[in-house]
Amino acid sequence: MLEFRDHRRDPAAWSASLGISREAIEIYLASDVIDLHIDSFIWTRIFRYDLTKRHGHGLLGARFYSQADLPRLREARVTGGVWAITTNPIVPARLRGPLFFRNLEKLRAVFAAVPDDVEVVRTLAEYRRARAADRHAAFFAIQGGNALEDFELIDRIPDGLLLRVTLVHLSTSAFGATSSPLAGKQPGGLTPSGRELVERLNARRIFVDLAHISRRGFFDAVEAHDRSQPLLVSHTGISGVHEHWRNLDDEQLRAVAATGGTIGVMYQSSFLGDPMFGGRAISIVNHLEHIVRVVGDDHASLGSDWDGAIVTPRDLPTCLELPRLVELMLERGWSAERIGKILGGNFLRALGHLRGEN
């Protein structure tokens, strides 16, 4: 069993330690708190970062890594998270699939080692059971669909176990073009294989995640997508607040909202429009607010990218400070209902839409 402080026993002490109101803490504790993109497993793969051990801020002051682990996520009352297994594009295509399955089993073993604290879930009903049992509900995702260039691999994944696939990551692949300037200037969109991947994910009721893809590829995927299923953008910034290659514009927001999907705002300071090493949590709220203004409060979520080699706002260096976001939302005059939707309710609605209530 993991060791962590249960702040439900003394909410007043938690509010005092974070310098926020008791109201913010009470709203936070009453809410589903779900992160659409946790990337901490990448450090387990690189240097055996133990997800079951409580870490401090690491060698770099919680910059780039050491922002989350299971004890801290439990203490922060993060009730659910989508855990990414990132594809290494340098690995030859024929080896990426087998490597994904090995990493999937490694991550499952991490969670299985702490069954009192973590439960792997696939559906809305399973999430609710895990929440009722006071366990962190863990979903699985692939970041970089090029792990699945052999389409037969999709059918080898146990039914429902994979919640989400980010079609492309930081490199252009057989499926389409990335938005990253690392790939050079190119007008590329989704390839025919990329369109087929979208169709196969739809058939398995796996979220099509449009983070990282080029703008043309984004709309190619929207066109290929089954409109009866919600689209997802797991972690992004918003161009209406800060123009950036990694961020979505208003037309893209409307395209996701039209399917009933949701958009997770990430915590990388430079993508939010702040100095790389001088970001503030208010910038996250600014991006969430723009989503609400453009498409309403049913389509904004949290998609931190914890440990995804990001530099977080300095007043939100790790998951332990998450309730500060609620205080900032309250200062905007937002209702507890809207805050609850953003913290987790919008994702759960989209999950129920994709896979049903059971």
KAFENVEN-V216980 format. One record per residue. N is the residue number from 1. PSI is psi in radians with two decimals (999 if undefined). D_FIRST is the distance of its C-alpha to the first C-alpha in whole Angstrom. Layout:
N & PSI & D_FIRST
N & PSI & D_FIRST
This chain:
1 & 2.41 & 0
2 & 2.58 & 4
3 & 2.22 & 7
4 & 2.84 & 10
5 & 2.26 & 13
6 & 1.75 & 13
7 & -0.20 & 17
8 & -0.40 & 18
9 & -0.41 & 18
10 & 1.26 & 21
11 & -0.57 & 23
12 & -0.69 & 26
13 & -0.64 & 24
14 & -0.77 & 22
15 & -0.69 & 26
16 & -0.70 & 27
17 & -0.53 & 25
18 & -0.15 & 26
19 & 0.61 & 29
20 & 3.01 & 30
21 & 2.73 & 31
22 & -0.59 & 29
23 & -0.76 & 30
24 & -0.75 & 28
25 & -0.74 & 25
26 & -0.71 & 26
27 & -0.77 & 27
28 & -0.84 & 24
29 & -0.47 & 21
30 & -0.14 & 23
31 & 2.70 & 24
32 & 2.25 & 22
33 & 1.90 & 21
34 & 2.28 & 21
35 & 2.19 & 22
36 & -0.18 & 25
37 & 1.77 & 24
38 & 2.15 & 21
39 & 0.32 & 22
40 & -0.47 & 20
41 & -0.40 & 19
42 & -0.59 & 23
43 & -0.44 & 22
44 & -0.71 & 20
45 & -0.65 & 23
46 & -0.86 & 25
47 & 0.57 & 23
48 & 0.65 & 20
49 & 2.04 & 18
50 & 1.91 & 14
51 & -0.30 & 13
52 & -0.07 & 9
53 & 2.47 & 11
54 & 2.14 & 12
55 & 2.80 & 16
56 & -2.54 & 19
57 & 0.04 & 22
58 & -2.98 & 23
59 & -0.34 & 27
60 & 0.33 & 28
61 & 0.76 & 27
62 & 0.43 & 25
63 & 2.28 & 28
64 & -0.64 & 27
65 & -3.14 & 24
66 & 0.69 & 21
67 & -0.33 & 21
68 & 2.63 & 17
69 & 3.00 & 14
70 & -0.75 & 11
71 & -0.71 & 10
72 & -0.64 & 13
73 & -0.65 & 14
74 & -0.76 & 11
75 & -0.62 & 13
76 & -0.04 & 16
77 & 0.70 & 16
78 & 1.86 & 17
79 & -0.34 & 16
80 & 2.70 & 18
81 & 2.53 & 19
82 & 1.97 & 21
83 & 2.11 & 20
84 & 2.44 & 23
85 & 1.89 & 24
86 & 2.36 & 27
87 & 2.31 & 30
88 & 1.93 & 32
89 & -0.26 & 36
90 & -0.47 & 37
91 & 2.35 & 36
92 & 2.55 & 39
93 & -0.68 & 38
94 & -0.32 & 38
95 & -0.21 & 35
96 & -0.72 & 33
97 & -0.95 & 32
98 & -0.65 & 31
99 & -0.70 & 29
100 & -0.81 & 27
101 & -0.63 & 26
102 & -0.75 & 25
103 & -0.63 & 23
104 & -0.76 & 22
105 & -0.62 & 20
106 & -0.78 & 19
107 & -0.66 & 17
108 & -0.66 & 16
109 & -0.64 & 15
110 & -0.84 & 12
111 & -0.65 & 11
112 & -0.41 & 11
113 & -0.28 & 9
114 & 1.09 & 6
115 & -0.36 & 8
116 & -0.29 & 6
117 & -0.43 & 7
118 & 2.43 & 10
119 & 2.24 & 13
120 & 2.27 & 16
121 & 2.80 & 19
122 & -0.44 & 23
123 & 2.99 & 24
124 & -0.74 & 25
125 & -0.71 & 24
126 & -0.68 & 21
127 & -0.82 & 20
128 & -0.64 & 21
129 & -0.72 & 19
130 & -0.74 & 15
131 & -0.76 & 16
132 & -0.53 & 17
133 & 0.10 & 14
134 & 0.82 & 12
135 & 2.63 & 11
136 & 2.20 & 12
137 & 2.07 & 15
138 & 2.14 & 16
139 & 2.73 & 20
140 & 2.54 & 22
141 & 2.72 & 25
142 & 2.26 & 27
143 & 1.85 & 29
144 & 1.57 & 32
145 & -0.19 & 34
146 & -0.03 & 36
147 & -0.33 & 33
148 & 0.58 & 35
149 & -0.50 & 38
150 & 1.81 & 39
151 & -0.40 & 38
152 & -0.37 & 38
153 & -0.55 & 34
154 & -0.67 & 33
155 & -0.23 & 34
156 & -0.24 & 32
157 & 2.21 & 29
158 & 2.48 & 27
159 & 2.15 & 28
160 & -0.19 & 27
161 & -0.60 & 24
162 & 2.05 & 26
163 & -0.59 & 26
164 & 2.52 & 28
165 & 2.12 & 31
166 & 2.02 & 32
167 & -0.80 & 36
168 & 2.85 & 36
169 & -2.18 & 35
170 & 0.07 & 36
171 & 2.59 & 39
172 & 2.42 & 42
173 & -3.01 & 41
174 & -0.25 & 43
175 & -0.37 & 41
176 & -3.06 & 43
177 & 2.43 & 43
178 & 2.81 & 41
179 & -0.16 & 41
180 & 2.36 & 41
181 & -0.23 & 44
182 & -0.43 & 42
183 & -0.03 & 44
184 & 2.96 & 47
185 & 2.13 & 50
186 & 2.55 & 50
187 & 0.16 & 50
188 & 2.59 & 48
189 & -2.43 & 46
190 & 2.40 & 45
191 & 2.96 & 46
192 & -0.66 & 47
193 & -0.63 & 44
194 & -0.70 & 42
195 & -0.69 & 44
196 & -0.65 & 43
197 & -0.78 & 39
198 & -0.80 & 39
199 & -0.68 & 41
200 & -0.66 & 38
201 & -0.72 & 35
202 & -0.74 & 37
203 & -0.56 & 38
204 & 0.05 & 34
205 & 0.89 & 33
206 & 2.29 & 31
207 & 2.28 & 31
208 & 2.01 & 34
209 & 2.14 & 33
210 & 0.40 & 36
211 & 2.56 & 34
212 & -0.23 & 36
213 & 2.68 & 39
214 & 2.79 & 43
215 & -0.75 & 45
216 & -0.77 & 47
217 & -0.64 & 44
218 & -0.91 & 42
219 & -0.46 & 45
220 & -0.74 & 46
221 & -0.68 & 42
222 & -0.72 & 43
223 & -0.69 & 46
224 & -0.33 & 45
225 & 2.56 & 42
226 & 1.95 & 42
227 & -0.22 & 43
228 & -0.12 & 41
229 & 2.54 & 37
230 & 2.45 & 36
231 & 2.83 & 36
232 & 2.46 & 33
233 & 1.91 & 33
234 & -0.66 & 29
235 & 2.08 & 30
236 & 2.92 & 34
237 & 3.13 & 36
238 & 2.15 & 39
239 & -0.45 & 42
240 & -0.28 & 44
241 & -0.77 & 42
242 & 2.02 & 42
243 & 2.18 & 44
244 & 2.60 & 42
245 & -0.38 & 42
246 & -0.10 & 38
247 & 2.79 & 39
248 & 2.53 & 40
249 & 3.10 & 44
250 & -0.62 & 44
251 & -0.66 & 46
252 & -0.68 & 43
253 & -0.78 & 41
254 & -0.60 & 43
255 & -0.70 & 43
256 & -0.79 & 39
257 & -0.59 & 40
258 & -0.40 & 42
259 & -0.05 & 40
260 & 0.24 & 37
261 & -3.00 & 35
262 & 2.78 & 33
263 & 2.11 & 33
264 & 2.24 & 30
265 & 2.29 & 31
266 & 3.04 & 30
267 & 0.23 & 29
268 & 2.04 & 32
269 & -0.76 & 34
270 & -0.53 & 37
271 & -0.47 & 37
272 & -0.21 & 37
273 & 0.13 & 40
274 & 2.89 & 39
275 & 2.54 & 39
276 & -0.78 & 37
277 & 0.32 & 35
278 & 0.54 & 36
279 & 2.74 & 35
280 & 2.58 & 34
281 & -0.43 & 32
282 & -0.48 & 35
283 & -0.61 & 36
284 & -0.79 & 33
285 & -0.63 & 34
286 & -0.72 & 38
287 & -0.71 & 37
288 & -0.72 & 35
289 & -0.66 & 38
290 & -0.70 & 40
291 & -0.83 & 39
292 & -0.75 & 39
293 & -0.65 & 43
294 & -0.75 & 43
295 & 0.10 & 42
296 & 3.01 & 40
297 & 0.24 & 37
298 & 0.09 & 36
299 & 0.30 & 35
300 & 2.38 & 33
301 & -3.13 & 29
302 & 2.26 & 27
303 & 1.26 & 27
304 & -0.79 & 25
305 & 0.56 & 26
306 & 2.32 & 23
307 & 0.23 & 23
308 & 0.69 & 26
309 & 0.63 & 28
310 & 2.82 & 29
311 & 1.95 & 30
312 & 2.85 & 29
313 & 2.50 & 31
314 & -0.31 & 30
315 & 0.11 & 29
316 & 1.01 & 27
317 & -0.53 & 25
318 & 3.11 & 22
319 & -0.35 & 20
320 & -0.36 & 19
321 & 0.16 & 23
322 & -0.67 & 23
323 & -0.30 & 24
324 & -0.48 & 27
325 & -0.67 & 28
326 & -0.75 & 29
327 & -0.74 & 31
328 & -0.61 & 33
329 & -0.71 & 34
330 & -0.66 & 35
331 & -0.38 & 37
332 & -0.08 & 39
333 & 0.29 & 39
334 & 2.55 & 37
335 & 2.80 & 36
336 & -0.57 & 32
337 & -0.84 & 33
338 & -0.76 & 34
339 & -0.76 & 31
340 & -0.64 & 28
341 & -0.80 & 30
342 & -0.69 & 30
343 & -0.53 & 26
344 & -0.41 & 25
345 & -0.66 & 28
346 & -0.70 & 30
347 & -0.76 & 28
348 & -0.66 & 27
349 & -0.80 & 31
350 & -0.67 & 31
351 & -0.77 & 29
352 & -0.64 & 30
353 & -0.72 & 33
354 & -0.80 & 33
355 & 0.07 & 31
356 & 2.99 & 32
357 & -0.36 & 30
358 & 999 & 28
